[in-house]
Amino acid sequence: MLVKVGLGAAAGLVATVGIPAAVGMLGFKAAGIAAGSTAAKIMSTAAIANGGGVAAGGAMATLQSIGAAGLSVATKTAITVGGALLRAIPK
């Protein structure tokens, strides 16, 4: 059975499933950053640029959080509401 999915719903699915999957493929894993991965290279570059540390709450921390736990409920809710609002816009 083929189910018709609206653009907003499709975007929400891609965001809630695709973003954590893409972040994981970069090397941001539940156990930490995978050695030799793109994530490790990004972290090394960020640490060098910041004098040896990585900023708390910055992009690296956010990506690692997504890699470890996925998107938060608040983020998933925002994506869902955003998709519903897009769908409500008259064509």
KAHUJO-V405583 format. One record per residue. D_LAST is the distance of its C-alpha to the last C-alpha in Angstrom with 1 decimal. Layout:
# KAHUJO-V405583
D_LAST + D_LAST
This chain:
# KAHUJO-V405583
26.8 + 23.5 + 21.0 + 17.3 + 16.1 + 12.7 + 12.4 + 13.3 + 16.2 + 17.4 + 17.5 + 19.4 + 21.8 + 22.5 + 23.1 + 25.3 + 27.3 + 27.1 + 28.1 + 31.3 + 32.1 + 31.8 + 33.9 + 36.4 + 36.7 + 37.6 + 40.5 + 39.5 + 41.0 + 41.9 + 45.5 + 44.7 + 44.1 + 45.4 + 48.3 + 47.7 + 43.9 + 41.3 + 41.0 + 44.8 + 44.6 + 41.9 + 43.9 + 47.0 + 45.4 + 44.0 + 47.4 + 49.3 + 47.0 + 47.6 + 51.3 + 51.5 + 49.0 + 45.3 + 43.5 + 42.7 + 39.1 + 38.2 + 36.1 + 39.0 + 39.3 + 35.6 + 35.5 + 38.7 + 37.4 + 34.4 + 36.8 + 39.2 + 37.0 + 33.4 + 30.5 + 31.3 + 29.8 + 28.3 + 26.5 + 25.3 + 24.1 + 22.3 + 20.5 + 19.6 + 18.4 + 16.4 + 14.7 + 14.0 + 12.6 + 10.2 + 9.1 + 8.9 + 6.4 + 3.8 + 0.0
